[in-house]
Amino acid sequence: MNRKGFTLLDLIVAIAIIIILAAFAIPSYLRMMDKARRSAVVAEFTNLATVLETFRTDWGHYPLAAAGSQAIASNDTGVYRELTTEGSGAALTNVAGAKTVHGDTAPIIYIGAAALSSMTNPFVASSSDPQYRYATDAAGTAWVLYVRMGTSGSARYLVRTDRQSGIVESATEPTV
């Protein structure tokens, strides 16, 4: 009798091979995704650092973040208003009629509202904290940008400050 088809042993061997290949491929894929997320954060932090340094050049200080940190892309924060001249937050420096240290008249758009609003945390799928965070000291002489990686139970942060050009990882929420 000449049967055509697969035996149970053939199927078990094929499934075992697929499982072994997946065991190698999945961790590699996860590392690649983490690297891509970190690259996205580095690019956004670079753009934001340029915007913040330009603001400081014009006004002599960085935008002030009242009461700790602010979500930089939230239109109800003062930092958002300072950089975009839009939103409901209260700008303290970049207001109509004010003059920069170079004599330019405000308001000055440092970054488009749509560009700033589109910056979301690539590490958090839910809306628990989708924002890049920004904090400054009381005088506006130093700043820190950070984003949370993971859930609150195992939260780690990617951080960039005015004193460094790269990002570092931190186990605690950064302050200035």
ROMAR-564151 format. One line per field, with one value per residue: residue number from 1; residue in one letter; y, z, x of N, C-alpha, C in turn. Coordinates in steps of 0.001 Angstrom, whole numbers, plus 500000, padded with zeros to 6 digits. Each point is the difference from the previous one (the first is absolute). Layout:
BEGIN
seq (NUM,...)
type (A,...)
n_py (Y,...)
n_pz (Z,...)
n_px (X,...)
ca_py (Y,...)
ca_pz (Z,...)
ca_px (X,...)
c_py (Y,...)
c_pz (Z,...)
c_px (X,...)
//
This chain:
BEGIN
seq (1,2,3,4,5,6,7,8,9,10,11,12,13,14,15,16,17,18,19,20,21,22,23,24,25,26,27,28,29,30,31,32,33,34,35,36,37,38,39,40,41,42,43,44,45,46,47,48,49,50,51,52,53,54,55,56,57,58,59,60,61,62,63,64,65,66,67,68,69,70,71,72,73,74,75,76,77,78,79,80,81,82,83,84,85,86,87,88,89,90,91,92,93,94,95,96,97,98,99,100,101,102,103,104,105,106,107,108,109,110,111,112,113,114,115,116,117,118,119,120,121,122,123,124,125,126,127,128,129,130,131,132,133,134,135,136,137,138,139,140,141,142,143,144,145,146,147,148,149,150,151,152,153,154,155,156,157,158,159,160,161,162,163,164,165,166,167,168,169,170,171,172,173,174,175,176)
type (M,N,R,K,G,F,T,L,L,D,L,I,V,A,I,A,I,I,I,I,L,A,A,F,A,I,P,S,Y,L,R,M,M,D,K,A,R,R,S,A,V,V,A,E,F,T,N,L,A,T,V,L,E,T,F,R,T,D,W,G,H,Y,P,L,A,A,A,G,S,Q,A,I,A,S,N,D,T,G,V,Y,R,E,L,T,T,E,G,S,G,A,A,L,T,N,V,A,G,A,K,T,V,H,G,D,T,A,P,I,I,Y,I,G,A,A,A,L,S,S,M,T,N,P,F,V,A,S,S,S,D,P,Q,Y,R,Y,A,T,D,A,A,G,T,A,W,V,L,Y,V,R,M,G,T,S,G,S,A,R,Y,L,V,R,T,D,R,Q,S,G,I,V,E,S,A,T,E,P,T,V)
n_py (498847,500949,500430,501075,500721,500684,499461,499492,499147,500006,500009,499079,499410,500200,499654,499009,499849,500160,499232,499223,500136,499840,499015,499905,499972,499538,499506,499557,499618,499519,499536,499589,499578,499518,499544,499619,499551,499488,499572,499647,499541,499440,499666,499623,499386,499589,499777,499416,499387,499857,499637,499234,499606,499906,499453,499265,499794,499861,499218,499324,499229,498805,499443,500684,498907,500503,499904,499838,498883,500245,499576,499865,498930,500281,500316,499380,499841,500689,498870,499309,500857,499866,498716,499893,500779,498719,499542,499344,499486,500402,500712,499920,499532,499023,501219,500297,500681,498826,500394,499327,499306,499562,500302,498702,500210,499650,498961,499076,499417,499198,499471,499378,500455,499779,500531,500944,500174,499799,500628,498695,499471,499559,500168,500922,498836,500058,500625,499060,500112,500450,500870,500817,499880,501180,500226,501038,500625,500591,500091,498792,499606,499042,498990,499206,499165,499380,498698,499539,498993,499367,499083,500488,498708,500035,501190,500298,500884,500543,500518,501270,500599,501231,499149,499259,499467,499012,498827,499997,498827,500204,499543,501268,500560,500556,500771,501296)
n_pz (500000,499128,501270,499697,500589,501115,500617,501126,499770,498734,500449,500884,499077,499126,500931,500311,498713,499824,501057,499543,498785,500526,500673,498811,499263,500936,500732,498845,499708,501231,499861,498784,500530,501025,499132,499277,501111,500396,498772,500110,501221,499556,498929,500748,500859,498896,499419,501103,500083,498694,500126,501036,499307,498946,500769,500536,498766,499718,501039,499878,499828,500556,499252,500838,500692,500232,501287,499968,499476,498719,499509,499283,499645,501266,499284,501161,499522,500908,500127,499809,500804,500818,499648,500108,501043,500122,500136,501063,499976,501172,498930,500496,498957,499183,500434,499434,499235,500508,500469,499029,500433,498830,500693,499767,499314,501164,499753,500352,498845,501014,500103,498910,500270,498708,499771,500867,499541,498891,500885,499821,501177,499314,501280,500022,499928,501304,500498,500705,499143,498978,500952,499246,501027,500554,500561,500794,500272,501180,499732,499574,500856,500302,499148,500056,499001,500166,499835,500402,500358,499543,500802,500815,499995,498736,500360,498837,499981,498817,500219,499725,500262,500467,500899,499292,499013,500818,499873,501220,500562,500619,501220,500191,500316,498904,500617,500003)
n_px (500823,499757,500277,499305,500932,499734,501004,499574,500963,499607,498768,500342,500737,499030,499122,500802,500181,498711,499819,500944,499512,498802,500582,500559,498911,499205,500986,500423,498774,499893,501249,499641,498854,500688,500876,498962,499432,501154,500123,498735,500262,501109,499314,498975,500830,500589,498838,499532,501171,499918,498729,500323,501058,499191,499069,500960,500413,498708,499736,501138,498954,499868,499042,499256,500258,498812,500241,501291,499513,500092,498838,501090,499285,499723,498918,499846,501227,500649,500694,498881,499408,501041,499963,498683,499827,499681,498779,499569,501209,500452,500322,501226,500662,499684,499709,498863,500852,500345,501163,500632,501049,499555,498908,499889,498880,499498,499254,500878,499761,500305,498795,499622,498782,499794,501195,499755,498775,500695,500745,499994,499837,501050,500287,499055,499373,499795,498981,500641,500963,499260,500271,500729,500806,499751,501175,499895,501112,499912,501297,499735,500942,499135,500068,498941,500247,498835,500073,498833,500786,498958,499502,499089,499652,500333,499564,500500,500969,499713,501211,499703,501153,499977,500481,499154,500686,500304,499376,499514,500164,498840,500230,500333,498845,500512,500863,499780)
ca_py (501153,501196,501154,501297,500870,500134,499201,500783,500328,501101,501223,500361,500528,501319,500938,500219,500904,501342,500516,500350,501234,501094,500288,500893,501188,500906,500918,500908,500970,500884,500906,500944,500949,500874,500894,500955,500938,500884,500912,501002,500907,500796,500996,501008,500769,500881,501116,500820,500688,501126,500997,500591,500850,501199,500813,500582,501032,501175,500558,499975,498878,498977,500140,499565,498987,500199,498842,498721,499751,500176,499264,501051,500053,500259,501406,500775,500355,501238,499702,499855,501363,500741,499532,499988,501173,499526,499225,500713,500239,501392,500328,501033,500772,500177,500555,501111,501265,499832,500095,499069,500691,500533,501030,499468,500112,498748,498590,499305,498574,499222,498700,499962,499311,498637,499217,499754,499129,498643,499286,499116,499011,498746,498867,499788,499793,500576,501445,500248,501170,499949,501234,500355,500892,501078,500676,501027,500584,501194,501139,499693,499871,498588,499237,498558,499350,498570,499213,498748,498741,498937,500304,500667,499052,499774,501176,500540,501240,500500,501371,500907,501288,501065,499798,498823,499922,498665,499612,499001,499300,500238,499198,500909,501142,501061,501382,500922)
ca_pz (500000,499845,500578,499877,501123,501061,501195,501234,500277,499096,500511,501256,499636,499376,501063,500834,499258,500044,501358,500174,499236,500699,501220,499625,499304,500837,500775,499074,499596,501131,500122,498892,500297,501055,499385,499183,500923,500539,498918,499874,501136,499759,498964,500572,500994,499266,499507,501131,500551,499104,500252,501320,499936,499245,500935,500975,499306,499830,501221,501105,500885,499388,500420,501378,500275,501366,500820,499576,498570,499166,498741,499062,498840,500436,499689,501169,500807,499627,499115,498674,499571,499773,498803,498809,500087,499957,501165,501086,501095,500205,499695,500888,499344,498565,499893,499059,500422,500715,499150,500315,500311,498734,499550,499207,500676,500183,500229,499041,499922,500017,499412,499647,500964,499517,500192,501430,500447,499468,500739,501025,500548,499256,500916,500722,499042,500528,500227,501394,499963,498644,499672,500400,501145,500037,501289,500045,501318,500190,499246,498575,499556,499694,499667,499806,499228,500268,499572,500754,499252,500758,500913,501233,500887,499566,499192,499803,499256,499117,500472,499388,500683,499294,500182,499261,498666,499800,500998,500987,500601,501438,500696,500737,499222,500130,500385,499640)
ca_px (499177,500819,499294,500664,499662,500990,499793,500006,501395,500365,499381,500663,501317,499789,499607,501191,500895,499390,500167,501424,500246,499318,500757,501100,499516,499207,500850,500676,498978,499727,501156,499928,498925,500479,500981,499247,499337,501036,500400,498935,500144,501213,499690,499096,500748,500912,499183,499573,501171,500281,498951,500232,501200,499632,499210,500939,500771,499141,499437,500955,499678,499149,498598,499830,498979,499540,499612,500570,500125,498823,499958,500411,499117,498628,499734,499600,501166,500665,501124,499408,499644,501245,500693,499144,499116,498615,499596,499331,500935,500406,501397,500523,501050,499766,498651,499894,500562,501270,501189,501083,501251,500501,499079,498886,498720,499251,500313,500855,499693,501239,499669,498589,499145,499738,501219,500162,498904,500154,501043,499456,500911,499923,500109,498747,498912,498766,500061,500361,500876,500531,500702,501352,499895,500989,500103,501040,500173,499175,500534,500049,501392,500259,498798,500098,498948,500016,498855,499922,500008,499358,498900,500415,500655,501380,500311,501336,499868,501056,500173,500985,500035,500707,501433,500463,499410,499435,499015,500410,498882,499938,499003,499124,499505,501011,499693,501082)
c_py (501246,501200,501266,500869,500008,499080,500923,500428,501152,501333,500473,500599,501400,501049,500301,500956,501424,500618,500414,501283,501205,500392,500904,501324,500991,500899,501018,501101,500997,500980,501064,501059,500981,501017,501067,501025,500989,501008,501093,501029,500905,501102,501099,500868,500958,501215,500925,500759,501213,501130,500701,500906,501284,500950,500699,501109,501283,500678,500000,498910,499009,500240,499408,498982,500142,498667,498678,499866,500223,499093,501035,500129,500256,501485,500817,500316,501302,499786,499870,501384,500821,499628,500113,501269,499613,499272,500869,500284,501448,500176,501126,500956,500370,500466,501214,501287,499898,500050,498994,500794,500615,501078,499513,500060,498652,500211,499389,498510,499237,498619,500011,499191,498558,499107,499654,499043,498565,499194,499172,498941,498680,498762,499657,499907,500644,501497,500329,501182,500037,501135,499964,501021,500979,500604,500994,500462,501315,501189,499755,499884,498562,499310,498518,499559,498520,499353,498680,498807,498954,500493,500595,499061,499774,501177,500325,501213,500194,501491,500733,501326,501033,499819,498798,499932,498633,499709,498956,499351,500203,499132,500871,501147,501190,501331,500852,500321)
c_pz (500000,500515,499777,501158,501016,501149,501203,500357,499118,500522,501286,499715,499392,501046,500898,499325,500033,501381,500248,499250,500680,501266,499720,499449,500926,500868,499114,499537,501128,500228,498906,500255,501095,499456,499152,500875,500583,498944,499802,501121,499811,498976,500551,501022,499325,499472,501141,500612,499145,500225,501334,500009,499215,500874,500995,499370,499877,501312,501197,501027,499236,500397,501395,500101,501460,500649,499454,498504,499284,498791,498910,498812,500372,499848,501196,500926,499495,499037,498558,499421,499687,498656,498730,499829,499846,501288,501085,501179,500067,499717,500919,499284,498572,499765,499083,500617,500738,499000,500467,500341,498752,499422,499108,500825,500028,499518,498846,500033,499888,499393,499714,501007,499576,500204,501475,500515,499523,500726,501112,500371,499237,500894,500688,498998,500479,500207,501435,500138,498628,499658,500341,501121,499996,501392,499916,501443,500054,499166,498498,499465,499651,499692,499908,499186,500351,499539,500777,499058,500887,500920,501288,500964,499652,499169,500018,499100,499072,500247,499149,500731,499140,500078,499247,498648,499709,501036,500933,500554,501507,500613,500776,499101,500209,500472,499586,501228)
c_px (500890,499214,500819,499543,501122,499652,499999,501424,500484,499450,500682,501381,499861,499639,501202,500975,499462,500173,501446,500336,499357,500755,501198,499492,499302,500880,500734,499043,499724,501149,499975,498916,500415,500994,499303,499292,501007,500466,498961,500103,501221,499711,499099,500721,500977,499248,499599,501163,500364,499000,500250,501222,499730,499189,500920,500844,499185,499634,500954,499731,499134,498551,499819,498865,499610,499671,500502,500096,498676,500101,500239,499055,498547,499693,499517,501176,500614,501152,499509,499687,501250,500633,499168,499185,498533,499677,499418,500917,500437,501486,500441,500933,499641,498556,500018,500541,501323,501149,501048,501255,500620,499086,498882,498724,499287,498563,500800,499650,501316,499813,498501,499197,499731,501220,500178,498926,500154,501075,499368,501025,499880,500046,498689,498865,498704,500175,500405,500962,500662,500948,501487,499835,501173,499974,501144,500187,499224,500465,500028,501414,500379,498676,500317,498778,500057,498700,500045,500008,499337,498916,500524,500717,501458,500501,501488,499812,501191,500064,501023,499914,500714,501506,500551,499307,499397,498943,500601,498743,500063,498903,499012,499572,500937,499428,501190,500809)
//
